[in-house]
Amino acid sequence: MGLFSFSKSSGAKLVDKKTEEKATAVSAAELTRVKTDSMLKAVNDLELPITDLSIILNDDVVTVYGEAQTQVAKELALLTLGNNAGISSVDDRMSVVVPEPEATFYEVKSGDSLSKIAKAVYGDANKYNAIFEANKPMLKDPNLIYPGQMLRIPTL
């Protein structure tokens, strides 16, 4: 458990402009509900082994609750929630059924590639696939990473 920081200015937008304008016209609470629903859907779409998942969005901070079967599932959920435009941190209140060592998180910088990160972390650029696999299904292509994105770096 803890507070994980993210780059507020990078990542996918939680909702499109039209949906945001429509929700804002109703109320600030409606916009928060729409954004919260969008984040819950993104995590649920990953089909991770997590039960009782719930989140609270307060401005740019997401607090997440639930029970993950594995540390990997928990970390992927945290990254999925934090790698969104407008989110600066995720307050992790999740539990893990089968505790295991936590992975390291790495913030992608301009000019990075998975092979460049693998070279820096593992001393071997060819181990980029370990990073890619550790971030699936959040990552769909090893060439599609962006500055400010947080990635899981597994221990080899």
trRosetta pair geometry for C-beta under 8 A, 3 or more apart (Angstrom, degrees):
i j d omega theta_ij theta_ji phi_ij phi_ji
1 92 5.0 -164 -140 103 52 93
1 93 6.1 43 -134 -109 115 36
1 94 7.3 175 -94 48 81 53
2 91 7.9 -123 126 -148 26 52
2 92 5.5 12 49 46 51 113
3 89 5.5 8 -178 178 95 129
3 90 7.4 163 -154 81 51 42
3 91 5.3 -18 -103 -104 79 68
3 92 7.3 -159 -79 14 27 80
4 78 5.9 68 32 175 157 125
4 82 6.0 -71 106 -79 115 155
4 89 6.2 158 80 -157 46 74
4 90 4.8 -10 58 56 102 91
4 92 6.4 57 -9 -27 107 112
4 105 6.9 85 -150 -3 120 170
4 150 7.6 98 162 -168 119 171
5 88 6.7 -27 -149 162 73 70
5 89 5.1 -34 -103 -98 51 93
6 11 7.4 18 163 -36 126 141
6 82 3.9 176 -58 176 146 104
6 83 6.5 -140 -149 -75 136 43
6 84 8.0 46 131 39 154 57
6 87 5.6 14 74 109 138 90
6 88 6.1 -176 63 -164 78 22
6 89 6.3 175 16 -85 82 35
6 90 6.9 55 -18 -13 121 92
6 148 7.6 71 175 170 74 87
6 150 5.9 -89 -114 -20 89 128
7 10 4.4 26 101 24 122 108
7 11 7.3 157 79 -20 87 100
7 107 6.7 112 -32 -150 112 123
7 147 7.8 -44 73 136 174 70
7 148 3.3 -101 66 -155 155 104
7 149 7.8 -62 36 -45 121 26
7 150 7.9 168 6 -40 88 89
8 60 5.8 -3 -122 -164 120 141
8 85 7.4 60 166 -165 50 47
8 86 6.1 21 -169 -135 83 14
8 87 6.5 -164 -118 72 65 27
8 88 4.2 -13 -72 -80 109 83
9 85 6.9 6 -165 -138 25 82
9 148 6.6 -115 76 -121 74 161
10 83 7.7 -45 111 -156 90 69
10 85 6.7 -124 119 -92 12 73
10 146 6.2 -176 -170 117 120 112
10 147 6.3 -137 -105 99 151 65
10 148 2.8 127 18 90 156 146
10 149 6.3 -110 131 -51 130 60
11 82 7.9 -145 -87 130 156 49
11 83 4.5 172 -116 167 120 56
11 84 4.5 -151 134 -116 138 10
11 85 4.8 -164 75 -44 85 56
11 87 7.0 -33 60 38 158 102
11 146 7.9 173 -77 77 37 127
11 148 6.8 -107 -33 114 76 115
11 149 6.7 129 -84 -95 77 75
12 83 7.3 49 16 128 85 83
12 84 5.8 -47 67 -122 72 68
12 85 6.5 -121 97 -6 22 93
13 16 6.8 101 100 -92 129 37
13 17 8.0 -5 148 -52 163 64
13 84 7.4 76 -145 -169 13 85
13 85 5.0 -26 -90 42 56 129
13 86 7.7 61 -133 -4 62 116
14 34 7.9 120 129 118 111 81
14 35 4.5 37 135 -138 151 87
14 38 4.7 123 178 90 84 145
14 39 6.5 -32 -135 -52 112 86
14 84 5.3 55 -68 -178 86 133
14 85 7.1 -129 -17 59 75 79
14 86 6.6 -70 -9 49 114 130
14 87 8.0 104 -57 -36 118 107
15 19 4.3 -111 173 91 115 123
15 20 5.0 147 95 -60 113 83
15 23 7.2 28 113 8 167 141
15 34 5.6 21 -70 137 155 114
15 35 6.1 -100 -15 -87 113 67
15 38 5.5 -137 -65 -56 84 156
16 19 5.0 87 58 14 77 104
16 20 6.9 -142 97 -8 36 93
17 20 5.6 -58 -146 38 29 114
17 21 6.3 29 157 -19 66 106
18 21 5.9 -54 -148 35 29 109
18 22 6.4 28 154 -18 63 109
19 22 5.7 -56 -147 37 31 113
19 23 6.2 26 157 -14 66 109
19 34 6.3 -180 156 176 108 144
20 23 6.0 -59 -145 40 28 106
20 24 6.0 29 157 -21 65 111
20 31 6.6 50 -151 -134 66 106
20 34 7.6 -175 -97 98 50 143
21 24 5.7 -55 -142 37 28 112
21 25 6.4 35 155 -27 62 104
22 25 5.9 -52 -155 26 28 114
22 26 7.3 24 149 -16 59 101
23 26 5.8 -55 -160 31 38 110
23 27 8.0 -63 168 55 65 49
23 30 4.6 -160 -166 123 81 98
23 31 4.2 128 124 -89 115 62
23 33 7.5 -158 -153 59 126 86
23 34 4.4 -88 -98 -4 156 148
24 27 8.0 -123 -160 76 28 10
24 28 7.3 24 -134 -90 65 50
24 30 7.7 -154 -67 78 19 103
24 31 5.1 38 -77 -70 64 129
26 30 4.0 12 88 22 123 165
26 31 7.8 168 59 -38 93 71
27 30 4.6 105 55 0 79 99
27 31 7.3 -139 98 -2 48 83
28 31 5.7 -51 -154 34 37 112
28 32 6.5 39 148 -19 66 104
29 32 5.6 -53 -150 37 34 113
29 33 6.4 38 150 -22 66 104
30 33 5.5 -51 -147 34 34 114
30 34 6.4 35 154 -20 66 104
31 34 5.8 -52 -147 35 32 111
31 35 6.4 29 155 -15 65 107
32 35 5.9 -57 -147 40 30 109
32 36 6.1 32 154 -21 65 109
32 57 5.4 -174 -162 85 90 114
33 36 5.6 -55 -145 37 29 113
33 37 6.3 31 156 -19 64 106
34 37 5.8 -53 -148 36 29 112
34 38 6.5 33 151 -22 62 106
35 38 5.5 -53 -150 33 33 115
35 39 6.6 30 154 -16 65 104
35 57 5.7 -149 100 135 113 177
35 86 8.0 -80 -144 96 142 142
36 39 5.9 -56 -151 36 32 108
36 40 6.4 31 153 -17 66 107
36 55 5.9 -173 -151 89 91 104
36 56 7.6 -12 -118 -130 129 24
36 57 4.8 -141 -78 0 93 122
37 40 5.7 -55 -146 38 31 111
37 41 6.3 34 155 -21 65 106
38 41 5.8 -55 -149 35 29 113
38 42 6.5 32 152 -23 63 104
39 42 5.6 -50 -148 31 34 113
39 43 6.6 28 156 -12 65 103
39 55 5.9 -68 102 69 128 162
39 57 7.2 140 14 -66 147 123
39 62 6.7 -151 -175 -125 166 143
39 80 7.7 134 -162 128 77 90
39 81 5.5 57 -167 -122 120 79
39 84 6.9 -82 -97 -28 101 162
40 43 6.0 -58 -151 39 32 106
40 44 6.0 27 154 -15 67 112
40 53 6.8 145 -139 121 89 115
40 54 7.9 -7 -105 -128 120 37
40 55 6.2 -156 -71 22 88 116
41 44 5.7 -59 -140 44 29 109
41 45 6.0 39 157 -30 66 105
42 45 5.8 -49 -147 27 26 115
42 46 7.4 31 151 -23 56 99
42 80 5.3 180 129 170 109 113
42 81 7.7 154 82 -80 123 52
42 84 8.0 170 24 -72 171 125
43 46 6.0 -52 -166 22 38 113
43 48 6.9 -59 178 25 80 122
43 50 7.3 -41 158 53 115 150
43 53 6.3 -162 112 -180 138 154
43 77 5.0 47 -139 -135 120 86
43 80 5.1 144 -88 97 73 142
43 81 6.6 3 -62 -56 119 89
44 47 7.4 41 171 -70 47 45
44 53 7.3 -172 -72 68 86 150
46 76 6.2 -176 167 139 158 125
46 77 7.5 -157 57 -84 146 67
46 80 6.4 -112 -31 -74 143 156
46 137 5.5 175 -136 59 82 110
46 138 6.9 -3 -106 -64 130 71
48 68 7.0 -29 146 -132 117 99
48 73 4.1 140 -178 -149 112 98
48 76 5.9 180 -93 81 141 124
48 77 6.0 -133 64 -59 163 99
49 68 6.7 94 94 -164 74 62
49 69 3.7 -30 121 19 126 128
49 70 6.4 69 62 8 119 92
49 73 5.2 -95 53 -90 74 161
50 53 5.0 58 128 -63 119 114
50 66 5.0 38 177 145 107 137
50 67 6.8 156 -157 79 62 43
50 68 4.8 -26 -101 -98 87 69
50 69 7.3 -123 -73 -2 42 77
50 73 5.6 -176 -54 153 92 123
50 74 7.5 129 -96 -83 113 57
50 77 6.0 68 -61 -66 159 147
50 94 7.6 -45 -140 -144 116 132
51 66 6.4 167 82 -169 39 92
51 67 5.0 -16 60 61 90 98
52 65 7.0 -61 130 126 95 92
52 66 4.9 170 89 -129 70 68
52 67 5.7 47 44 11 110 92
53 64 7.4 -22 -158 -167 81 95
53 65 7.3 150 -151 87 35 59
53 66 3.9 4 -94 -88 54 147
53 77 7.3 -136 -126 -145 126 143
54 64 7.5 160 86 -153 45 51
54 65 4.8 -10 61 61 90 104
54 66 6.4 155 16 -59 60 90
55 62 5.5 -15 -168 -170 119 99
55 63 6.6 152 -157 78 62 50
55 64 5.0 -19 -102 -101 88 71
55 65 7.3 -176 -80 21 40 71
55 81 6.8 -177 -115 -123 147 136
56 62 7.3 151 75 -158 47 51
56 63 4.5 -7 55 55 98 103
57 61 7.6 154 -154 83 48 47
57 62 5.6 -19 -100 -103 71 74
58 61 5.2 -19 68 66 88 96
58 63 7.1 26 6 -6 108 105
60 86 5.8 -135 -117 163 91 63
60 87 5.7 164 -171 -128 73 30
60 88 4.2 49 136 5 123 100
60 89 7.3 75 122 23 86 71
61 87 7.6 115 -96 -154 20 73
61 88 6.6 -42 -73 61 66 89
61 89 5.2 -9 -118 69 84 92
61 90 7.6 163 -163 -93 62 26
61 91 6.2 39 174 -18 107 107
62 81 4.9 -142 102 167 158 122
62 82 7.1 -141 40 -77 126 62
62 87 5.9 -9 -15 -141 112 121
62 89 7.5 -164 32 101 68 49
62 90 4.9 -19 70 -115 99 75
62 91 7.0 -167 94 24 46 74
63 90 7.7 151 -93 -167 27 55
63 91 4.2 -21 -107 67 76 115
63 93 6.1 30 179 -4 91 122
64 77 6.7 163 172 137 155 115
64 78 6.9 -154 43 -96 153 68
64 81 6.0 -141 -60 -30 137 171
64 90 6.2 2 -2 -174 116 104
64 91 7.1 163 17 78 66 60
64 92 6.2 -18 59 -117 101 49
64 93 6.2 177 83 37 48 80
64 94 5.9 -17 116 -43 98 104
65 93 4.8 -27 -91 90 72 113
65 94 6.4 159 -151 -81 25 61
66 77 7.5 -96 61 164 138 168
66 94 5.1 -14 62 -118 73 98
66 95 7.8 -142 103 33 40 68
67 94 6.9 168 -90 -166 25 80
67 95 5.1 -16 -114 67 76 95
67 96 7.6 160 -163 -93 62 19
67 97 6.4 70 169 -51 102 91
68 71 7.3 112 109 -90 131 19
68 73 4.2 178 -162 92 113 109
68 74 3.8 -151 27 -62 164 85
68 77 6.8 -146 -85 6 128 137
68 94 5.6 42 -10 164 104 129
68 95 7.3 -174 28 89 71 44
68 96 5.1 -25 73 -108 96 70
68 97 7.0 -135 98 2 46 83
69 73 5.9 56 49 20 75 152
69 96 7.6 16 120 -159 11 67
69 97 5.0 -22 -134 32 46 128
69 98 6.6 18 167 14 61 100
70 73 4.7 102 60 3 84 100
70 74 7.1 -146 98 -3 49 85
70 96 6.8 2 169 -156 12 106
70 97 7.5 -35 -54 51 38 92
70 98 6.0 -16 -101 61 60 105
70 100 7.1 -6 -162 17 78 125
71 74 5.6 -55 -152 37 36 114
71 75 6.2 32 154 -18 69 108
71 96 5.4 23 -78 -138 63 155
71 98 7.6 -95 -20 92 80 74
71 99 6.8 68 -61 -152 110 41
71 100 4.5 -121 1 56 135 92
71 101 7.3 151 112 74 175 30
71 102 6.2 -138 -172 -97 131 54
71 103 7.5 146 135 -12 114 85
72 75 5.9 -58 -146 39 29 108
72 76 6.3 28 157 -17 65 107
72 103 7.7 63 -103 -20 67 126
72 134 7.5 -123 -135 -154 108 74
72 152 7.7 78 -138 -171 73 167
73 76 5.9 -56 -146 38 28 109
73 77 6.4 30 154 -20 63 106
74 77 5.8 -59 -154 35 29 111
74 78 6.5 28 152 -19 65 106
74 92 7.5 71 174 -153 108 123
74 94 5.1 176 -135 106 108 142
74 96 5.4 -69 -32 -83 145 105
75 78 5.6 -51 -147 35 34 112
75 79 6.3 31 156 -16 66 106
75 102 7.1 141 -77 -151 125 80
75 103 5.8 58 -138 36 170 113
75 105 7.9 -162 -158 -76 110 99
75 152 5.3 85 141 -96 133 128
76 79 5.8 -55 -144 40 32 109
76 80 6.1 36 155 -23 65 107
76 135 7.5 152 -111 -143 92 45
76 138 5.8 -161 -154 -33 93 121
76 152 7.2 -49 -75 -29 66 141
77 80 5.7 -54 -145 35 30 113
77 81 6.5 25 157 -14 64 107
77 94 7.1 100 80 -59 139 164
78 81 6.0 -62 -152 39 28 107
78 82 6.1 13 159 -9 66 116
78 90 5.2 158 -156 105 82 153
78 92 5.8 -16 -101 -89 125 113
78 94 7.8 -125 -60 16 99 136
79 82 5.9 -62 -135 46 29 103
79 83 5.6 20 170 -15 69 115
79 105 7.5 -178 -87 -124 105 113
79 135 7.3 -93 120 -136 164 91
79 138 5.9 -5 106 -118 120 169
79 150 5.5 -141 -129 92 92 102
79 151 7.3 62 -139 -113 143 26
79 152 6.5 -92 -46 -39 150 92
80 83 6.6 -53 -128 38 19 102
80 138 5.7 -134 -79 -107 87 114
81 84 7.0 -60 176 1 34 118
81 87 6.9 -164 149 -168 68 163
81 90 5.1 104 98 -107 119 133
82 87 5.5 -155 -143 120 43 129
82 89 7.2 -15 -122 -152 108 21
82 90 4.5 -89 -68 -24 104 122
82 150 6.0 -4 102 31 126 137
83 87 7.8 -13 25 64 9 128
83 138 7.5 95 40 -173 150 126
83 149 5.5 37 -135 -138 120 76
83 150 5.9 -137 -73 36 98 85
84 87 4.6 63 68 3 90 125
87 90 7.1 27 168 -59 122 83
96 99 5.2 111 92 -88 118 60
96 100 7.6 -110 148 18 146 70
101 155 6.5 -8 104 11 137 141
103 134 6.7 146 -130 -177 159 135
103 152 4.4 43 108 -167 151 95
103 153 5.9 162 171 65 100 45
103 154 5.1 -53 -120 -94 119 52
103 155 6.9 -149 -118 -14 66 76
104 121 7.9 -178 73 -138 140 128
104 152 7.6 122 71 -165 45 50
104 153 4.4 -32 74 64 96 107
104 155 7.7 100 -6 -59 96 78
105 150 5.1 -2 -176 -173 113 109
105 151 7.0 149 -156 73 61 38
105 152 6.5 -39 -101 -99 64 45
105 153 7.0 165 -105 10 12 90
106 117 6.2 118 131 -153 158 128
106 121 7.4 -77 -74 -70 150 134
106 150 7.0 147 73 -155 38 58
106 151 5.1 -26 61 61 92 92
106 153 4.9 66 -17 -35 118 124
107 148 6.6 -22 -169 -141 100 26
107 149 7.3 151 -153 78 56 35
107 150 5.6 -32 -94 -95 65 69
108 112 4.9 -148 -159 66 79 144
108 117 7.6 -61 -108 -69 76 135
108 145 5.1 -165 -114 155 158 115
108 146 6.4 112 94 87 143 29
108 147 5.6 -134 111 -112 91 31
108 148 6.6 -32 66 35 87 27
108 149 4.5 13 21 56 126 86
108 150 7.6 -138 -3 -74 82 21
108 151 6.4 75 -48 -13 97 113
109 112 5.0 106 57 -32 66 117
109 147 5.9 22 -162 -126 24 92
110 147 4.6 -3 -65 -82 66 137
111 116 7.5 -79 133 107 76 176
112 116 5.4 -148 -149 77 57 127
112 117 5.8 47 -168 -53 112 98
112 145 6.7 -66 101 102 104 129
112 147 7.4 131 25 -89 107 69
113 116 4.6 96 48 4 76 103
113 117 7.1 -144 89 -3 39 86
113 128 7.4 -21 132 -126 86 142
113 143 7.4 -15 -143 -124 101 61
113 145 7.3 146 -133 44 40 122
114 117 5.6 -54 -147 39 34 112
114 118 6.1 37 153 -22 67 106
114 128 3.8 100 124 -164 99 109
114 129 7.8 89 138 -60 136 30
114 131 5.1 -173 -156 78 103 128
114 132 5.7 25 -150 -55 162 92
114 142 5.0 -73 15 -171 150 98
114 143 8.0 -93 5 -77 109 38
114 145 6.6 133 -52 -13 85 142
115 118 5.5 -50 -142 37 33 114
115 119 6.4 40 154 -24 64 102
115 125 4.1 41 -180 -173 93 96
115 126 7.3 22 -133 -70 100 27
115 128 4.2 -54 -78 -58 58 139
116 119 5.7 -49 -150 31 31 114
116 120 6.6 27 152 -15 62 106
116 125 7.0 9 -74 -122 29 103
117 120 5.8 -59 -151 39 32 109
117 121 6.0 14 158 -6 69 115
117 128 7.2 99 60 -118 87 84
117 131 6.1 77 96 -90 124 172
117 151 7.4 30 175 68 168 148
117 153 7.4 -129 159 -101 117 117
118 121 6.0 -63 -134 48 27 100
118 122 5.2 -25 -175 32 69 115
118 124 6.3 -56 146 89 101 58
118 125 5.4 110 84 -138 107 33
118 126 7.2 -135 124 55 143 23
118 127 4.4 178 -169 76 124 79
118 128 4.2 -116 -16 -74 144 59
118 130 7.0 119 -117 45 116 99
118 131 5.9 -131 -72 -9 95 126
119 122 7.3 -55 -98 59 12 75
119 123 6.8 20 -164 -147 47 14
119 124 6.6 -134 -105 80 54 9
119 125 4.1 0 -63 -72 102 79
121 131 7.8 110 48 -71 148 124
121 153 5.6 -131 -139 -164 161 135
122 127 4.5 -49 82 65 160 150
122 130 7.4 89 -53 50 156 141
122 156 6.1 39 -117 16 121 142
124 127 4.7 75 91 -9 102 109
125 128 6.4 1 173 -38 58 104
126 129 7.9 -16 162 5 57 98
127 130 5.0 -13 174 10 86 119
127 131 7.5 88 128 -13 76 90
127 156 6.9 -44 -165 -68 142 159
128 131 5.7 -56 -165 36 48 110
128 132 6.3 48 142 -21 75 106
128 142 6.3 88 140 -167 115 135
129 132 5.1 -50 -143 39 41 116
129 133 5.9 42 157 -20 71 104
129 142 7.2 -55 -100 -91 58 147
130 133 6.0 -52 -143 39 27 109
130 134 6.3 28 154 -20 60 110
130 154 6.0 -118 161 56 101 113
130 156 6.0 -13 -163 -83 164 116
131 134 5.7 -57 -146 37 29 112
131 135 6.5 10 159 -5 63 114
131 151 6.3 34 -176 156 106 135
131 152 7.6 171 -151 86 67 63
131 153 6.1 -18 -113 -114 99 65
131 154 7.4 -167 -95 18 49 85
132 135 6.3 -79 -154 45 26 99
132 136 6.8 39 151 -41 66 99
132 139 6.0 -115 -149 97 67 141
132 142 4.3 -41 -99 -95 136 102
133 136 5.8 -40 -148 7 36 116
134 151 7.8 88 93 171 106 90
134 152 4.6 -129 141 96 111 111
134 153 7.2 111 90 -119 157 15
134 154 4.3 -161 -97 -25 145 114
135 138 5.1 -80 172 64 78 108
135 139 4.3 49 112 0 111 117
135 151 5.4 -45 -82 -148 142 89
135 152 5.5 172 -78 36 80 94
136 139 5.8 -72 -80 60 57 79
136 140 7.8 101 -124 -90 83 36
137 140 7.1 30 -174 -83 70 72
139 142 6.9 63 152 -89 131 44
139 144 7.0 161 -156 74 85 90
139 145 7.1 -17 -119 -78 122 87
139 151 7.8 23 -47 -120 131 105
140 144 6.7 -9 62 56 81 138
141 144 4.2 66 71 6 104 112
142 145 7.8 -21 -179 -25 41 104
145 149 5.6 -140 -168 61 81 145
145 151 7.1 -19 -133 -61 131 131
146 149 5.1 98 62 -23 71 119
